[in-house]
Amino acid sequence: MTWVAWGCLAAAAGSLPLFTANTYYLYVAASVGLLTIVTSGLNVLVGFTGQMSLGHAGFYAIGAYAAAVLTTRAGWSGWAAILVAILVAALVGAGVAGAALRVTGPYLAMVTIAFGIIVEGILVEWVSVTGGPGGIFNIPKPSLHAFYWVIMGGAAVSLWLVANLRRSAWGRAFLAVKGSDVAAESLGLSAYYVRIMAFTVSAGFAGAAGGLFALLNGYVSPDSFTLQTSILFLLALLFGGEGRVAGPVAGSIALTLLPEFLTSLADFRLILYGGLLMCSIYWLPTGVIGALTRRGDSDRDRDGDGDRDSDRDKDRDREGGGDSGGGAPLLQVEKASLAFGGVAALSEVTLAVPARGIQAVIGPNGAGKTTLLNALSGFYVPDSGGIRLREVPVAGRPPYAIARLGVARTFQTAQVFGDLSVAENVAVGVAGPRLGSVVAALVGAPWTRAAEARLRRRALALLAEAGLTEWAERPADALPAGLRRRLEIVRALARKPRLLLLDEPAAGLAPAEIAELDAYLARLRDTGGPAVVLVEHHMDLVMAVSDHITVLDYGRVIASGTPEAVRTNPAVIEAYLGVSE
């Protein structure tokens, strides 16, 4: 949405009490505000990280009952009760996420449904605290006219917080995990931890809305927090446009006002919601806001990129780059073996990679090259043997932990983060796992904005070195194949790694693009870049840039040496071309 649209929306919401004293209209408008708060938080989970939840009515209920109990039985003020409601809902959300996010997709949806049902059951059965089926009455209820402004202010603050979060390192991390959790982990991000944080933030928003709901109505009962409520939350977000900051507003207005206009269908509300969902999936797959703005417009909120300062760059030098080399190998693979279903993918592979230069790994299709890279980067764990990075055992460590030790990689199929711009993709690499405080990101603290500006400059400088400046603000998935490959390499190098693993970077490239890649890798080697392990089928490229070549066949090392020695090795010729009878 443009600033003009935001201004018109704010003016309409602010002027409503000036034009009507009808409490019904004010209550309906306040309900739009509450739904906006919930769906803004849900947008962080569903829209930013791609995780589905059908149990957010449970967090809404926790916030509502926390506020109700504190105001009626402990005599707390409404403001203090709402703050506690946010904290309690967020803590419960973190706990639920720790268990639920070990599964994804439809399994996660089922787990969250179960959570919502459990909360609803507790509200009914724990009579001494919740009042049972009858709920809690006599909650101190402020004047509707005054409280209307509080709720609308809360909705505005929620949208502002989410917009700040989207522009931060945390927002990019959420979208990176949504786009490719494998690529995100290769940059040092723990996808599991990032999703837990998104779930926690989302639950906190729901708790805030629940606390406001309790004070608005003056009572709470289990009937307000059913599975139907969770479906309403999710449908409002999807209808408005998940992943768009303005999506919750559009969805909340539509899903609150439509049932009011169709009061005769009140008994068929679930059927109405289901029909809306089917129609929106078919005709509005990106929601109302997505249809209005189109993908790649200013609604992407690309106001900045970054999250690191110069001191942290020094820390990254110690973590990743800055290796002075020395005589000892940077990476040692010692008799590593790995089998899948009894088929040996790697068989006692031994490999030593020096601290500088390009080490190529070649072999026929199915020789185990990508399997070796997956073992080196933590995506596979060898059945036997060892892998050591600067004498530190890394076999069995998760990918993000190995990445934090200074290993970066690319993939056979370029893994770019399609919901981020080209510059933001590189910014994810520059930031790595150092995301800062999520609270500071939400409020847009001044120091985070300054760090964002510095990180953006760093990302743009890296893009300039790679010749990608003109693409910086374009969506990453709009890049042609060759530039996607280059972006992936730049993003990996942004981590300042000690070791860079390249998995068929020339695959699918035109001859001119392969020549550019050749020059880029040679320049990287000649300017003191990281050690490179290159898996590639284009022999001209391999022979031109490699310092040493290891050849695999059926998971075994059959040759190792200089390019010239490997080129004339009979075993290599046989593996590639076969021998005549």
C-alpha atoms as one frame of an Amber mdcrd trajectory, in Angstrom:
protein
   0.000   0.000   0.000   1.131   3.553  -0.723   1.387   6.252   1.917  -1.751
   7.837   0.425  -3.702   4.614   0.944  -2.387   4.261   4.496  -3.341   7.868
   5.192  -6.876   7.406   3.874  -7.296   4.247   5.942  -6.055   5.966   9.102
  -8.328   8.957   8.464 -11.364   6.696   7.984 -10.657   4.747  11.182  -9.928
   7.880  13.180 -12.968   9.803  12.026 -15.562   7.083  12.631 -16.345   8.135
  16.251 -16.781  11.708  15.037 -19.552  10.732  12.644 -21.489   8.206  14.704
 -22.304   7.488  18.303 -23.792   4.111  17.446 -22.014   1.602  19.676 -22.742
  -1.231  17.244 -20.725   0.416  14.490 -17.895   1.199  16.875 -17.862  -2.385
  18.175 -17.700  -3.818  14.642 -14.863  -1.439  13.771 -13.063  -2.395  16.985
 -13.453  -6.061  16.003 -11.689  -5.248  12.725  -8.848  -3.788  14.783  -8.575
  -6.884  16.977  -8.535  -9.193  13.969  -5.841  -7.010  12.382  -3.644  -7.424
  15.450  -4.002 -11.222  15.437  -3.465 -11.609  11.710  -0.461  -9.251  11.739
   1.220 -11.662  14.100   0.005 -14.668  12.134   1.517 -13.049   9.053   4.960
 -13.348  10.651   4.477 -17.105  10.968   2.513 -17.947   7.815   3.515 -15.161
   5.452   7.162 -14.762   6.413   8.220 -18.303   7.337   5.589 -20.367   5.506
   4.465 -22.321   8.594   0.745 -23.068   8.876  -1.125 -22.696  12.168  -4.745
 -23.585  12.901  -4.425 -23.181  16.643  -3.976 -19.441  17.133  -7.331 -19.209
  18.863  -5.524 -20.963  21.728  -3.032 -18.090  22.136  -5.879 -15.608  21.721
  -7.666 -17.393  24.578  -4.555 -17.412  26.772  -4.229 -13.643  26.385  -7.931
 -13.079  27.053  -8.091 -15.252  30.169  -4.809 -13.895  31.533  -6.191 -10.363
  31.323  -9.558 -11.455  32.727  -8.064 -13.237  35.755  -5.625 -10.450  36.587
  -8.201  -7.662  36.366 -11.043  -9.448  38.199  -9.169 -11.407  40.869  -5.863
  -9.624  41.347  -7.123  -6.099  40.825  -4.531  -5.274  38.180  -4.976  -2.419
  35.750  -5.946  -3.264  32.204  -2.612  -2.070  30.789  -0.547  -4.245  33.122
  -2.830  -7.214  32.459  -2.376  -6.864  28.681   1.415  -6.763  29.039   1.290
  -9.992  31.058  -1.094 -11.496  28.479   1.458 -10.805  25.742   4.293 -12.311
  27.780   2.365 -15.435  28.798   1.098 -16.083  25.259   4.610 -15.615  23.833
   6.147 -18.001  26.375   3.501 -20.631  25.705   4.029 -20.063  21.992   7.770
 -20.694  22.364   7.068 -23.922  24.230   4.520 -25.128  21.693   6.828 -24.187
  18.823   9.723 -26.132  20.338   7.644 -29.294  20.060   5.412 -28.545  17.069
   8.077 -27.232  14.689   9.893 -30.545  14.597   7.279 -31.306  11.955   6.199
 -29.141   9.030   3.427 -28.825   6.473   0.125 -30.584   7.188   1.624 -32.268
  10.272   2.281 -28.862  11.831  -1.298 -27.808  11.062  -2.584 -30.930  12.838
  -0.366 -30.285  15.875  -1.639 -26.705  16.166  -5.240 -27.892  15.823  -4.585
 -30.271  18.709  -3.134 -27.396  20.749  -6.249 -25.281  20.164  -8.500 -28.162
  21.192  -6.445 -28.738  24.363  -6.706 -25.063  25.332 -10.459 -25.085  24.725
 -10.779 -28.200  26.874  -8.781 -26.612  29.701 -11.017 -23.519  29.593 -14.074
 -25.708  30.045 -12.691 -28.063  32.711 -10.518 -25.797  34.903 -13.527 -24.218
  36.560 -11.704 -22.752  39.574  -9.604 -20.500  37.343 -11.499 -20.083  34.073
 -15.060 -20.242  35.354 -15.755 -23.295  33.201 -18.321 -23.128  30.381 -19.781
 -19.945  31.845 -16.494 -18.068  31.590 -15.445 -14.992  33.567 -17.769 -12.016
  33.925 -17.478  -8.568  35.517 -14.188  -7.727  33.810 -13.614  -3.961  34.223
 -14.900  -2.600  30.947 -13.740   0.830  29.755 -15.925   3.177  27.754 -16.336
   1.852  24.212 -15.670   5.288  22.711 -12.378   5.565  24.613 -11.360   1.952
  24.138 -12.012   2.162  20.397  -8.997   4.451  20.094  -6.884   2.029  22.136
  -7.724  -0.893  19.858  -7.172   1.089  16.674  -3.896   2.350  18.072  -2.950
  -1.248  18.855  -3.761  -2.292  15.283  -1.641   0.551  13.882   1.256  -0.339
  16.174   0.988  -4.000  15.145   1.284  -3.139  11.472   4.211  -0.821  12.211
   5.994  -3.520  14.209   5.580  -6.081  11.432   6.796  -3.574   8.820   9.901
  -2.922  10.944  10.463  -6.643  11.341  10.175  -7.224   7.591  12.935  -4.683
   6.934  15.289  -6.205   9.505  17.772  -9.064   9.502  15.149 -11.139  11.302
  12.596 -10.494   8.561  15.064 -11.571   5.896  15.937 -14.663   7.916  12.247
 -15.600   8.131  11.810 -15.240   4.367  15.085 -17.046   3.674  13.919 -20.050
   5.689  10.592 -19.938   3.862  12.328 -19.791   0.476  14.888 -22.542   1.107
  15.664 -23.797   4.588  18.556 -25.822   3.113  20.205 -22.712   1.659  19.465
 -20.760   4.847  21.219 -23.384   6.965  24.203 -23.311   4.605  24.570 -19.636
   5.592  24.618 -20.384   9.312  20.926 -19.898  10.093  19.202 -22.511  12.213
  15.857 -22.945  10.452  14.389 -24.539  13.582  15.377 -21.621  15.822  14.222
 -19.019  13.285  10.812 -20.690  13.049  10.517 -20.867  16.839  11.131 -17.133
  17.033   8.487 -16.467  14.380   6.001 -18.635  16.266   6.806 -16.836  19.531
   6.308 -13.380  18.034   3.081 -14.503  16.384   1.732 -15.898  19.664   2.570
 -12.631  21.442   0.443 -10.671  18.973  -2.451 -13.090  19.502  -2.085 -12.689
  23.277  -2.258  -8.899  22.955  -5.424  -9.115  20.885  -6.932 -11.573  23.379
  -6.281  -9.230  26.295  -7.913  -6.345  24.432 -10.840  -8.599  23.509 -11.477
  -9.407  27.185 -11.544  -5.737  28.174 -13.680  -4.761  25.180 -16.403  -7.311
  25.966 -16.245  -7.359  29.760 -16.463 -11.145  29.790 -14.834 -14.201  28.239
 -16.095 -17.727  27.669 -14.767 -20.815  25.838 -17.260 -20.317  23.012 -15.165
 -17.447  21.649 -12.005 -19.541  21.163 -12.949 -22.521  19.028 -11.397 -24.041
  15.916 -13.745 -21.831  13.913 -11.959 -18.805  15.373  -8.569 -20.133  14.256
  -9.957 -20.744  10.767 -11.221 -17.149  10.690  -7.752 -15.841  11.593  -6.041
 -17.848   8.872  -8.667 -17.106   6.234  -8.479 -13.357   6.925  -4.736 -13.452
   6.375  -4.889 -15.557   3.206  -7.742 -13.505   1.761  -5.954 -10.229   2.458
  -2.550 -11.424   1.277  -0.072 -13.412   3.363   3.439 -12.015   3.383   2.147
  -8.489   2.676   2.195  -5.967   5.517  -1.189  -4.600   4.430  -2.720  -8.053
   3.935  -4.101  -8.374   7.479  -5.958  -5.056   7.128  -7.733  -6.017   3.923
  -8.565  -9.499   5.177  -9.791  -8.270   8.562 -12.100  -5.687   7.018 -13.556
  -8.191   4.572 -13.985 -11.073   7.022 -15.483  -8.891   9.762 -17.894  -6.865
   7.668 -19.058  -9.591   5.296 -20.831 -11.693   7.998 -22.471  -8.493   9.275
 -23.905  -7.816   5.833 -24.993 -11.451   5.497 -26.616 -11.927   8.893 -29.125
 -14.357   7.421 -26.210 -16.749   6.797 -24.879 -16.588  10.341 -25.649 -20.270
  10.913 -23.625 -21.169   7.809 -20.519 -19.180   8.670 -18.121 -22.087   8.239
 -19.573 -22.828   4.803 -19.133 -19.162   3.927 -15.521 -19.193   5.117 -14.780
 -22.359   3.177 -16.268 -20.905   0.002 -14.249 -17.716   0.417 -11.078 -19.715
   0.903 -11.653 -21.762  -2.241 -12.459 -18.662  -4.267  -9.439 -16.745  -2.988
  -7.100 -19.667  -3.760  -8.422 -19.846  -7.312  -8.854 -16.167  -8.186  -6.675
 -14.396  -5.601  -3.712 -16.683  -4.863  -1.702 -13.714  -3.538  -4.673 -12.175
  -1.720  -6.414  -8.868  -2.288  -3.276  -6.805  -1.667  -1.167  -9.041  -3.874
  -3.677  -8.672  -6.710  -3.669  -4.892  -6.366   0.058  -4.331  -6.137   1.440
  -7.239  -8.174   4.523  -9.086  -7.170   7.678  -7.012  -6.885   5.956  -3.667
  -6.214   6.758  -1.351  -3.362   4.616  -3.471  -1.045   7.729  -5.649  -0.643
   8.918  -2.980   1.831  12.522  -3.038   0.724  13.642  -0.011   2.697  16.958
  -1.474   3.773  19.218  -4.412   4.115  21.635  -5.262   6.823  22.495  -6.009
  10.336  26.206  -5.863  10.968  28.729  -3.266  12.027  32.473  -3.125  11.593
  33.181  -4.811  14.923  31.054  -7.772  13.918  32.821  -7.896  10.570  36.002
  -8.445  12.548  34.282 -11.232  14.450  33.267 -12.807  11.159  36.852 -12.629
   9.967  37.798 -14.757  12.937  34.840 -17.086  12.329  35.074 -17.474   8.569
  37.645 -15.757   6.372  40.983 -14.356   7.285  42.712 -17.723   7.373  46.364
 -17.176   6.732  46.800 -20.644   5.354  49.840 -22.486   6.612  51.113 -25.931
   5.821  48.355 -28.042   7.391  45.330 -28.866   5.190  42.241 -26.805   5.849
  39.924 -29.786   5.343  40.719 -33.454   5.825  38.411 -36.306   4.855  39.609
 -39.619   6.249  38.100 -42.826   4.842  34.567 -41.449   4.811  31.910 -43.990
   3.830  28.175 -43.542   3.373  25.540 -45.932   2.053  21.861 -45.567   1.202
  19.805 -48.733   1.362  22.905 -50.864   1.109  24.234 -48.974  -1.941  27.575
 -47.317  -1.253  27.482 -43.630  -2.196  30.925 -43.023  -0.669  33.496 -45.722
   0.027  36.508 -44.835   2.169  36.988 -41.449   0.502  40.143 -39.657   1.593
  40.696 -36.046   0.619  42.906 -33.173   1.759  42.052 -29.573   0.815  44.738
 -26.883   1.313  43.903 -23.497   2.781  44.192 -21.812  -0.622  43.451 -22.794
  -4.200  40.757 -24.707  -6.058  40.330 -28.437  -5.537  38.061 -30.029  -8.146
  36.078 -33.213  -7.588  34.978 -34.857 -10.821  33.490 -38.158 -11.906  30.646
 -39.679 -13.922  27.024 -39.179 -12.944  26.281 -41.085  -9.750  29.921 -41.137
  -8.698  29.119 -39.563  -5.299  30.280 -35.992  -5.879  27.226 -34.181  -4.501
  26.978 -36.758  -1.720  30.515 -35.806  -0.714  29.616 -32.097  -0.634  26.519
 -32.879   1.425  28.684 -34.788   3.902  31.210 -31.949   4.082  28.477 -29.378
   4.767  26.524 -31.443   7.303  23.459 -32.410   5.279  24.587 -36.055   5.365
  26.420 -37.828   8.187  29.028 -40.418   7.139  28.497 -43.967   8.395  32.196
 -44.219   9.159  35.376 -42.223   8.760  36.035 -38.650   9.772  35.848 -35.078
   8.469  37.980 -32.415  10.095  38.051 -28.686   9.452  41.293 -27.189  10.797
  41.624 -30.234  13.036  38.072 -29.763  14.403  35.795 -32.812  13.827  32.666
 -31.693  11.991  30.990 -34.961  10.931  27.614 -35.202  12.624  27.265 -31.485
  13.300  24.174 -29.768  11.861  24.660 -27.769   8.646  24.255 -24.369  10.311
  26.932 -25.240  12.876  29.391 -26.259  10.153  28.559 -23.070   8.243  29.432
 -21.054  11.341  32.863 -22.681  11.358  33.555 -21.118   7.967  32.046 -23.428
   5.340  29.728 -22.018   2.646  28.253 -23.756  -0.370  26.105 -23.544  -3.474
  23.766 -26.193  -4.859  23.175 -28.113  -8.083  19.907 -26.237  -8.550  20.452
 -22.595  -7.599  18.759 -21.945  -4.272  17.877 -18.243  -4.226  15.388 -16.701
  -1.810  12.632 -15.733  -4.236  10.668 -13.503  -1.834  13.760 -11.328  -1.290
  15.484  -8.928  -3.631  18.945  -9.664  -5.007  20.496  -7.247  -2.495  18.526
  -8.814   0.355  19.761 -12.272  -0.646  23.334 -11.081  -0.238  22.397  -9.327
   3.010  21.274 -12.684   4.421  24.763 -13.991   3.731  26.468 -10.961   5.247
  24.369 -11.138   8.407  24.543 -14.907   8.768  23.329 -16.072  12.175  23.948
 -12.725  13.899  20.408 -11.366  13.777  20.431  -9.196  16.893  17.471  -8.672
  19.185  14.065  -9.459  17.729  12.532  -6.843  20.052  14.888  -4.173  18.687
  13.970  -5.298  15.177  10.253  -5.000  15.936  10.479  -1.450  17.310  12.997
  -0.328  14.680  15.576   0.786  17.232  17.937   3.517  15.960  21.020   1.339
  16.315  19.426  -1.381  14.191  18.646   1.137  11.435  22.250   2.356  11.447
  23.522  -1.228  11.272  21.077  -1.923   8.446  22.538   0.932   6.424  26.081
  -0.356   6.912  25.102  -3.882   5.948  23.295  -2.639   2.851  26.435  -0.850
   1.726  28.388  -4.070   2.173  25.832  -6.077   0.176  25.811  -3.551  -2.656
  29.622  -3.527  -2.750  29.666  -7.307  -3.168  27.091  -7.093  -5.933  29.170
  -4.442  -7.679  32.228  -6.712  -7.596  30.160  -9.468  -9.231  28.600  -7.168
 -11.847  25.080  -7.479 -10.427  24.451  -3.875  -9.361  21.693  -3.263 -11.908
  19.770  -6.228 -10.512  20.104  -5.265  -6.843  16.475  -4.281  -6.243  14.924
  -6.898  -8.499  13.314 -10.044  -7.055  15.897 -12.809  -6.949  13.639 -15.247
  -8.770  13.514 -12.817 -11.723  17.194 -13.417 -12.486  18.171 -15.581 -15.486
  19.874 -18.883 -14.696  23.429 -17.645 -15.114  22.953 -14.686 -12.817  21.223
 -16.866 -10.236  24.355 -18.989 -10.119  26.495 -15.905  -9.682  24.191 -14.510
  -6.983  24.403 -17.788  -5.079  28.205 -17.623  -5.139  28.220 -13.965  -4.045
  25.812 -14.753  -1.211  28.041 -17.604  -0.041  31.166 -15.418  -0.237  29.371
 -12.754   1.820  29.893 -15.041   4.809  33.686 -14.647   4.341  34.132 -18.428
   4.512  37.339 -20.370   4.837  35.985 -23.066   2.533  33.596 -22.626  -0.391
  31.840 -25.689  -1.839  30.565 -25.213  -5.395  28.181 -27.863  -6.745  28.121
 -27.723 -10.551  28.080 -23.915 -10.836  28.289 -24.107 -14.642  25.252 -26.394
 -15.048  22.796 -24.963 -17.556  24.982 -21.992 -18.467  25.687 -20.755 -21.979
  29.301 -20.790 -23.229  29.663 -17.043 -22.634  28.380 -17.438 -19.065  30.809
 -20.314 -18.458  33.653 -18.076 -19.643  32.519 -15.391 -17.181  32.397 -17.991
 -14.403  35.894 -19.155 -15.355  37.228 -15.601 -15.036  35.338 -15.056 -11.772
  36.751 -18.203 -10.129  40.260 -17.427 -11.355  40.004 -13.911  -9.938  38.695
 -15.324  -6.658  41.696 -17.664  -6.425  44.269 -15.077  -7.479  43.023 -12.445
  -5.016  43.406 -14.677  -1.985  39.837 -15.940  -1.695  38.794 -18.981   0.306
  39.730 -22.544  -0.509  37.293 -23.944  -3.071  36.029 -27.472  -3.612  34.550
 -27.489  -7.100  32.236 -30.233  -8.352  31.770 -29.795 -12.063  31.141 -31.670
 -15.342  32.503 -29.008 -17.699  36.062 -30.285 -18.138  37.342 -27.165 -19.877
  36.375 -25.115 -16.821  37.812 -27.690 -14.412  41.133 -27.926 -16.226  41.411
 -24.150 -16.539  40.865 -23.147 -12.905  41.778 -26.164 -10.757  45.024 -26.557
  -8.861  44.310 -30.166  -7.931  41.711 -32.702  -9.063  40.238 -35.728  -7.288
  38.256 -38.240  -9.361  35.424 -40.347  -7.928  33.824 -43.403  -9.497  31.142
 -45.429  -7.713  31.948 -43.566  -4.513  35.676 -44.386  -4.561  38.672 -42.188
  -5.259  40.282 -43.557  -8.413  42.749 -40.753  -9.112  44.116 -37.575  -7.581
  46.673 -35.095  -8.848  47.321 -32.104 -11.072  45.001 -31.395 -14.003  47.571
 -32.680 -16.490  48.177 -35.877 -14.530  44.468 -36.577 -14.204  43.801 -35.807
 -17.861  46.087 -38.645 -18.981  45.283 -41.130 -16.202  44.036 -44.434 -17.730
  41.623 -45.062 -14.856  40.006 -41.659 -15.400  39.747 -42.217 -19.145  38.112
 -45.590 -18.524  35.636 -44.160 -15.979  34.505 -41.447 -18.384  34.780 -43.118
 -21.771  34.945 -46.868 -21.093  37.428 -49.168 -22.815  37.095 -51.043 -26.083
  36.992 -54.819 -26.028
